[in-house]
Amino acid sequence: MPDIVFPVRFDSEAFEQDLHQLRQRDRPRLIAARHEIERDGVPFSHLCRCKTGPADDGTDLTSCAKMRVPWPDGPFGFVLVGDIINAKPYLVVVATGERHPKVRYRESVYQIAHHRLHDVADI
């Protein structure tokens, strides 16, 4: 059975904000990944469901999926939510970043996504 491929959209402003939180040398990899999935979509097999309910770090991404960059187990990721744009279903990337940063002050992609989805100030 062929893999289902979902079209993907990015919030350009959020993507740029997220890139600026990363090291300069890591940005081209994520920019390339963005261009690839905007052009080709993301296969269902590259998506993982985020944990249901609050995670150990306090994030709640119950309605989200995640994608590792580079696939299959890279150190970066995208957090995505479903949306309908012009009567067509899409996945929308709500956060880009490191999955598990080693630098204590840097938020993970999951924390960034949680704030964007749950903090009134970011809506």
N, C-alpha and C positions, 0 to 999 in steps of 0.2 A: 504494500500500500504506500503510495507516495506521501511524503511529508506535507502537511498543510503549511502554507506560507502566509504570514500576516503582514499587511502593509503597516508601516511605522511612520510616525510624525514626531518631530522634536519641537520643543519650545526653545527657540534660538537664544532668547535672553537667559533663560535658566541654564542652558547648556554652556554659554559663555561664562556665566557666574561660576559654574562647577569647574570648568577648565582652569580658571584662575586660582582655584584652591589647590591645584595639583602642581607637581614639579614640571618645569618647562620640557624636560626630556620625555615625559609621559603623555603630553598633549597630542602629538601627532598620531599615536596609536588610536586614541579615542576619536579623533577627527576622522581618521580613515574608516573606523568601524561605523561611525555615524553615516558617512557617505555610502558605505556598502549597504547598510540595512535600509536607508532611505530609498536607494535604487532598487534593491532586490527583495526587500522585506526580511522578516525573521522567521525561520522555520520553527514550527511548534516544538520540534525536538531540542531546540536551543533554549527553550524557556523552562524555568522552574517556578513552581508556585512558592510565594513567600509564606512564611509560617502563619498559621491561623492564630489570632489572638496576640497579646503582648509577648514580645521576645524578651530574652534575658536583659537586653540593653534598654528596654522600655519602649521600643518601637512597635507600632502596630500597622502592619502592611497587609492586612487580611485580604483586601481586594486587589492585590498587586501580583505581578509576575516579575521575575528577575532574569537577567541574561548576563552571563560572564563574558568578559572581554580580556584577551582573546579567548574564543571558544576552544576547548571545553572547560578550562579551569583557571583562567587568567586572574590576575590580582585586581582587575577593575570590573565594573559592572554598570548596567543600566537597570533602573527600576521602572516598570511600565504599568499603565492602567488602560483598560478598554474604554473606547469612546466611539461615538458615531459622528462623522463629519460628512455633511452633504449626503445624508442617508446611506453612508457606507461605513462599515465597521473598521476601526483602526486600533492599533496600540499606540499609546502616546508615552514617550519617555519623560518621566517627571524628575528624574535625578540621574546624574552621572558621577562616578567617582570610584575611590578605592573601596573594595569590599571590606577589608579588615586592615585599616591603616596601622602602621607600626608607630607612627608619631601620635602621641597622646592627645594633642590639641586639635588634630584633624578629624572631622566627622566622617563616618563611613557613608557610603552611598545610601545605606538604609536609614541612617539618621537624617540625612538631607531630605530624602523622600518623605519620611514621617513628618518633618517640620512643614514641608510644602503642602502636604495633604491635610494636616490637622491644626496648624497654627493659623488663627484668624488673620494675623498680620500679613501672611503670605498669600492670602486668597484674593 
